[in-house]
Amino acid sequence: MPSAPAGLAALVVTGEPTAAYEDASSSAPCAAELALLRAALEAEVPVLGLCLGARLLAVAGGGTARPGEAPRIGWGEVRTAPGTPADPLFAGLPERLRVLHRHGDTVDPPAGAALLASCDSHPAQAFRIGATAWGLHFHLEGHRATAGTSTAPGPEEAAPGELMSPAPPRDQLYERFATLVASRSVGTATRAFFTSRAATWEERFGADGPRYAAAVSRMGLRAGQRVLDVGCGSGRALPALRAEVGVGGVVLGADLTPAMLAAAARDGRTGLLLADACRLPLRGGSLDGIFSAGLVGHVPDPVAALREWARVTAPGGVLLLFHPSGRAERAARHGRPLDPADPLARENLRPALHATGWDLACYEDAAHHFLARAVRAVRAVRAG
């Protein structure tokens, strides 16, 4: 089992006869699972917890698991909650579902969790934590193999007829989860990688501050202008940007990783946005400049990112792409040759900028820094 969610697209945590409330100590059997789930929740890695997996998810999120008043074993009904039409997985499911139960414990989801299904004896039968983690206390995945191996009275005898009932909602729910995982995979990888590093990021790279300030000074910003650091991380460039536009200007920092923004906030940096670099929550033409350090090579579609940045930048505005290491220096550090497909290579970057509404004004791929400055052009740009 991985010790951290880096590299994972999702987690599916299934059941076994273990009590989640006995597993709070670091030496307990499920301590590693709880630690991984806590890290997955922090990094917004999609999670699907089933039976024990749901109880562990609740505990990892700050809720509780405890013995129920009576075991719930066999086929029974659950009722979906009024809020399910807005849920990505439960929307459109029937108001009443026949599902397979096999648990004696019950669960209290953490404060703020969305209740999705319940029954009289165990009120929290399904819940969602945040936007990406679901707990199902019942076995919607039940099929002939699982029912046939049950030692409890009832499920195996009832299985042939009962197994047909949950099949359509089961398939719909799992298909939606798979689609959500696939659609978020790139962002999930980014958040999982940076979340565990956010607390020490500034400590590791804080010495680069003067080089960031020198790069910002090359933008040519003026007092009162509006500028965005996209992919701001811990906000290293934000003080320099503020110095350029003054107290009358607007400085924003956008990042996909909540933990990075939390680190920036701890350092007193403000104007922070949790946002996808390719879908910024800003009006067209609302910025005078965009600063981006090391991001273009890591977004799933660099051309789409450049087009989005052009959309939110007024004509004549400036884009500065920066890295405190040159391309050759970075390649050597990672033990690989320069990649001819690198979007920051001049022969790739210039046409990509032109096609998305930018004119390349300056290109420096030096031994110890990379810098490209582009100006928002006044011309029609083809969409998508």
C-alpha positions as MATLAB code, in Angstrom:
seq = 'MPSAPAGLAALVVTGEPTAAYEDASSSAPCAAELALLRAALEAEVPVLGLCLGARLLAVAGGGTARPGEAPRIGWGEVRTAPGTPADPLFAGLPERLRVLHRHGDTVDPPAGAALLASCDSHPAQAFRIGATAWGLHFHLEGHRATAGTSTAPGPEEAAPGELMSPAPPRDQLYERFATLVASRSVGTATRAFFTSRAATWEERFGADGPRYAAAVSRMGLRAGQRVLDVGCGSGRALPALRAEVGVGGVVLGADLTPAMLAAAARDGRTGLLLADACRLPLRGGSLDGIFSAGLVGHVPDPVAALREWARVTAPGGVLLLFHPSGRAERAARHGRPLDPADPLARENLRPALHATGWDLACYEDAAHHFLARAVRAVRAVRAG';
ca = [
       0.000    0.000    0.000;
       1.385    3.463   -0.862;
       2.345    5.718    2.032;
       1.165    8.851    0.195;
      -1.294    9.596   -2.632;
       1.319   10.968   -5.049;
       0.883    9.188   -8.379;
      -2.632    7.923   -7.596;
      -5.630    8.831   -9.743;
      -8.109    7.629   -7.090;
      -8.591    5.379   -4.068;
     -11.242    2.674   -3.690;
     -11.277    1.360   -0.118;
     -13.297   -1.821    0.440;
     -14.489   -3.774    3.476;
     -13.358   -6.424    5.906;
     -14.400   -7.432    9.463;
     -12.434   -4.687   11.214;
     -13.737   -1.907   13.452;
     -12.637    1.550   12.312;
     -12.989    2.938   15.849;
     -10.303    0.512   17.081;
      -7.782    1.881   14.619;
      -6.898    5.330   15.883;
      -3.413    4.462   17.211;
      -0.345    4.468   14.970;
       0.209    0.742   15.626;
      -3.361   -0.361   14.856;
      -4.117   -2.507   11.783;
      -5.808    0.286    9.802;
      -3.561    3.181   10.873;
      -1.790    3.233    7.507;
      -5.123    3.271    5.661;
      -6.331    6.192    7.786;
      -3.115    8.118    7.156;
      -3.424    7.561    3.407;
      -7.079    8.614    3.427;
      -6.274   11.804    5.360;
      -3.591   12.658    2.806;
      -5.985   11.861   -0.059;
      -8.647   14.145    1.406;
      -6.141   16.973    1.790;
      -4.968   16.575   -1.817;
      -8.537   16.106   -3.153;
      -7.756   12.681   -4.613;
     -11.104   11.028   -5.514;
     -12.075    8.375   -2.944;
     -14.787    5.724   -2.898;
     -15.143    3.987    0.480;
     -17.317    0.867    0.745;
     -18.558   -0.529    4.095;
     -15.419   -0.476    6.288;
     -13.954    1.879    3.682;
     -16.809    4.305    4.369;
     -16.194    4.155    8.120;
     -12.467    4.714    7.655;
     -13.214    7.636    5.334;
     -15.504    9.185    7.950;
     -12.860    8.826   10.677;
     -10.143   10.205    8.367;
     -12.348   13.229    7.677;
     -12.954   13.959   11.362;
     -16.127   11.937   11.942;
     -16.586    8.796   14.025;
     -17.399    5.099   13.711;
     -19.018    3.194   16.563;
     -21.019    0.033   17.318;
     -24.571    0.175   15.990;
     -27.665   -0.698   17.988;
     -28.047   -3.923   16.010;
     -26.237   -5.569   13.095;
     -27.593   -4.874    9.628;
     -27.092   -8.029    7.544;
     -28.939   -8.986    4.390;
     -30.929   -7.149    1.752;
     -32.701   -3.981    2.780;
     -33.820   -0.588    1.622;
     -32.029    2.749    1.838;
     -33.556    6.127    1.047;
     -31.653    8.738   -0.920;
     -31.534   12.191    0.665;
     -33.159   15.362   -0.751;
     -29.752   16.797   -1.667;
     -28.786   14.001   -4.037;
     -29.927   15.763   -7.273;
     -26.881   18.031   -6.924;
     -24.439   15.197   -6.221;
     -22.119   14.113   -9.080;
     -22.644   10.391   -8.349;
     -26.122   10.126   -6.806;
     -28.052   12.547   -9.039;
     -30.978   10.770  -10.687;
     -30.780    7.596   -8.565;
     -34.120    6.192   -7.324;
     -35.460    7.532   -4.045;
     -35.404    3.996   -2.629;
     -32.727    1.379   -3.284;
     -32.567   -2.319   -2.353;
     -28.963   -2.998   -1.369;
     -26.910   -5.603    0.459;
     -25.898   -4.806    4.063;
     -23.221   -6.533    6.099;
     -22.152   -4.428    9.079;
     -22.745   -4.129   12.786;
     -21.126   -0.722   13.185;
     -22.521    2.673   12.303;
     -20.888    5.886   11.163;
     -21.186    9.588   11.965;
     -19.820   11.593    9.010;
     -17.734   14.684    9.809;
     -19.321   18.106   10.121;
     -20.004   19.579    6.715;
     -20.326   16.221    4.941;
     -23.308   15.830    2.617;
     -25.719   13.055    3.621;
     -26.773   11.101    0.526;
     -28.662    8.015    1.800;
     -30.020    6.662    5.078;
     -32.123    3.968    6.714;
     -33.896    3.844   10.085;
     -31.344    1.804   12.021;
     -28.191    3.367   10.492;
     -28.956    6.966    9.458;
     -25.733    7.624    7.519;
     -25.723    5.034    4.739;
     -23.980    7.197    2.145;
     -22.214   10.552    2.389;
     -19.806   12.831    0.559;
     -16.849   14.707    2.074;
     -15.853   17.759    0.068;
     -16.198   17.426   -3.690;
     -14.324   14.185   -4.302;
     -14.797   11.596   -1.521;
     -17.807    9.276   -1.134;
     -18.621    6.724    1.542;
     -21.179    3.934    0.931;
     -21.894    1.911    4.069;
     -23.857   -0.680    2.092;
     -22.701   -3.019   -0.666;
     -24.031   -1.622   -3.906;
     -21.342   -3.704   -5.603;
     -22.991   -6.947   -4.416;
     -23.150   -9.709   -7.047;
     -23.467  -13.486   -7.078;
     -19.872  -14.084   -6.045;
     -20.028  -11.847   -2.980;
     -23.514  -12.932   -1.962;
     -22.672  -16.606   -2.426;
     -19.681  -16.416   -0.091;
     -21.623  -14.688    2.695;
     -22.025  -16.768    5.862;
     -24.888  -14.654    7.127;
     -28.411  -16.045    6.870;
     -30.436  -14.558    4.106;
     -28.211  -12.914    1.455;
     -27.327  -16.035   -0.495;
     -30.896  -17.353   -0.569;
     -32.305  -14.004   -1.672;
     -29.462  -13.206   -4.041;
     -30.827  -14.450   -7.404;
     -33.784  -12.074   -7.320;
     -32.244   -9.289   -5.276;
     -29.044   -8.977   -7.304;
     -30.934   -7.582  -10.273;
     -32.372   -4.624   -8.313;
     -29.253   -2.522   -7.659;
     -27.590   -3.230  -11.018;
     -28.735   -0.090  -12.947;
     -27.962    2.443  -10.167;
     -24.750    0.573   -9.341;
     -23.533    0.768  -12.923;
     -24.554    4.413  -13.200;
     -22.814    5.396   -9.972;
     -19.579    3.565  -10.767;
     -19.498    4.878  -14.318;
     -19.856    8.413  -12.985;
     -17.058    7.851  -10.476;
     -14.776    6.520  -13.227;
     -15.603    9.493  -15.442;
     -14.901   11.931  -12.604;
     -11.561   10.236  -11.880;
     -10.538   10.403  -15.544;
     -11.587   14.037  -15.971;
      -9.623   15.126  -12.882;
      -6.561   12.923  -13.340;
      -4.107   15.643  -14.359;
      -5.231   18.003  -11.608;
      -5.246   15.131   -9.114;
      -1.628   14.311   -9.944;
      -0.634   17.953   -9.514;
      -2.377   18.372   -6.163;
      -1.105   15.037   -4.833;
       2.478   15.931   -5.772;
       2.485   19.438   -4.307;
       0.279   18.915   -1.235;
       2.891   16.891    0.634;
       5.577   19.446   -0.272;
       3.664   22.650    0.409;
       4.702   23.079    4.046;
       8.425   23.157    3.183;
       8.281   24.628   -0.329;
       9.229   28.153    0.692;
      11.956   26.839    2.955;
      13.453   24.840    0.072;
      13.214   27.525   -2.592;
      12.934   30.805   -0.681;
      16.457   31.780   -1.782;
      15.100   32.192   -5.323;
      13.156   35.281   -4.202;
      15.624   37.865   -5.590;
      15.625   36.130   -8.989;
      11.834   36.176   -9.042;
      11.884   39.883   -8.209;
      14.354   40.542  -11.018;
      12.120   38.658  -13.449;
       9.013   40.579  -12.331;
      10.838   43.852  -12.968;
      11.178   42.823  -16.635;
       7.386   42.870  -17.084;
       7.235   46.660  -17.264;
       4.204   46.954  -14.998;
       2.924   50.348  -13.883;
       1.295   51.617  -10.698;
      -2.420   50.818  -10.480;
      -2.372   47.888  -12.903;
      -3.893   44.422  -12.361;
      -1.650   41.369  -12.468;
      -1.987   37.638  -11.853;
       0.622   35.079  -10.790;
      -0.853   31.910  -12.300;
       0.371   28.734  -10.628;
       1.624   30.926   -7.788;
       2.498   28.057   -5.411;
       3.556   29.536   -2.088;
       3.340   33.045   -3.572;
       7.045   33.813   -3.931;
       6.475   36.371   -6.700;
       3.516   38.157   -5.082;
       5.528   40.703   -3.002;
       7.523   41.737   -6.073;
       4.359   42.104   -8.131;
       2.796   44.216   -5.385;
       5.858   46.465   -5.348;
       5.481   47.036   -9.094;
       1.756   47.951   -9.159;
       1.644   49.714   -5.799;
      -1.177   49.984   -3.285;
      -3.597   51.105   -5.987;
      -3.024   48.016   -8.113;
      -4.464   44.521   -7.880;
      -2.302   41.435   -7.345;
      -3.815   37.948   -7.518;
      -2.246   34.539   -7.054;
      -4.006   31.466   -8.510;
      -3.102   27.853   -7.818;
      -4.735   24.427   -8.123;
      -3.394   23.078   -4.804;
      -5.181   24.258   -1.618;
      -2.173   23.343    0.527;
       0.054   25.671   -1.497;
      -2.384   28.547   -1.039;
      -2.538   27.780    2.688;
       1.267   28.028    2.808;
       1.093   31.351    0.973;
      -1.537   32.647    3.403;
       0.641   31.659    6.373;
       3.355   33.887    4.932;
       0.904   36.805    4.875;
       0.210   36.734    1.135;
      -3.261   37.772    0.033;
      -5.382   37.891   -3.117;
      -5.293   34.094   -3.437;
      -7.563   32.110   -5.800;
      -8.107   28.362   -5.895;
      -8.367   27.914   -9.659;
      -7.445   25.824  -12.673;
      -4.914   27.684  -14.826;
      -6.885   26.727  -17.944;
     -10.256   27.910  -16.553;
      -9.688   31.129  -14.672;
     -12.645   32.737  -12.832;
     -11.907   36.155  -14.369;
     -13.623   38.354  -16.936;
     -12.140   38.733  -20.395;
      -9.546   41.499  -20.646;
      -9.533   42.118  -16.891;
      -5.747   41.895  -16.400;
      -2.759   43.986  -17.463;
      -0.216   41.255  -16.876;
       0.340   37.587  -16.090;
       3.413   36.087  -14.437;
       3.943   32.332  -14.665;
       6.908   30.449  -13.225;
       7.492   26.905  -14.453;
       3.861   26.155  -15.275;
       3.609   25.932  -19.075;
       5.416   22.605  -19.271;
       3.161   21.044  -16.636;
      -0.364   21.911  -17.767;
      -2.127   19.190  -19.802;
      -2.552   21.498  -22.821;
      -0.054   24.396  -23.011;
      -1.824   25.968  -26.008;
      -5.151   25.965  -24.143;
      -3.445   27.607  -21.160;
      -1.887   30.339  -23.313;
      -5.258   30.962  -24.976;
      -6.992   31.260  -21.598;
      -4.352   33.686  -20.353;
      -4.830   35.762  -23.489;
      -8.588   35.800  -22.886;
      -8.239   37.438  -19.473;
      -5.527   39.910  -20.538;
      -6.281   43.282  -22.122;
      -4.633   44.177  -25.465;
      -1.127   45.443  -24.789;
      -0.897   43.447  -21.563;
       2.201   41.408  -20.858;
       2.890   37.728  -20.189;
       6.149   36.710  -18.513;
       7.142   33.041  -18.454;
       9.998   32.397  -16.025;
      12.036   29.664  -14.431;
      15.090   30.157  -12.167;
      16.896   27.459  -14.193;
      17.554   27.317  -17.914;
      16.158   24.469  -20.003;
      19.563   22.778  -20.439;
      20.297   23.096  -16.721;
      16.980   21.462  -15.793;
      17.434   18.670  -18.311;
      20.934   17.906  -17.015;
      19.713   17.922  -13.435;
      17.158   15.252  -14.336;
      19.673   13.251  -16.361;
      17.995   13.658  -19.743;
      18.685   15.505  -23.005;
      16.729   18.538  -24.134;
      13.305   17.514  -25.401;
      12.565   18.812  -28.922;
       8.842   18.737  -28.019;
       9.355   21.010  -24.987;
       6.663   23.724  -25.256;
       9.226   26.266  -24.006;
      11.644   25.626  -26.881;
      11.731   28.766  -29.033;
      10.608   26.915  -32.163;
       7.534   25.622  -30.266;
       6.751   28.593  -28.038;
       6.726   31.343  -30.677;
       4.034   29.770  -32.929;
       1.989   28.700  -29.881;
       2.011   32.258  -28.572;
       1.120   33.713  -31.967;
      -1.781   31.290  -32.412;
      -3.239   32.185  -29.022;
      -3.052   35.981  -29.243;
       0.464   36.822  -28.047;
       3.534   38.302  -29.753;
       6.893   37.076  -28.420;
       8.997   40.123  -27.562;
      11.917   38.584  -25.668;
      13.295   35.045  -25.335;
      16.192   34.135  -23.023;
      17.189   30.533  -22.374;
      20.310   31.273  -20.353;
      22.532   29.050  -18.234;
      20.779   29.953  -14.975;
      17.344   31.205  -15.938;
      14.611   30.985  -18.534;
      12.559   34.051  -19.440;
      10.096   34.743  -22.232;
       8.148   38.007  -22.473;
       5.103   38.298  -24.730;
       2.607   41.083  -25.400;
      -1.141   40.591  -25.873;
      -1.797   41.318  -29.527;
      -4.749   43.170  -31.032;
      -6.013   40.546  -33.479;
      -8.651   37.869  -33.798;
      -7.734   34.512  -32.288;
      -9.344   31.276  -33.405;
     -11.192   29.542  -30.547;
     -10.235   26.109  -29.225;
];
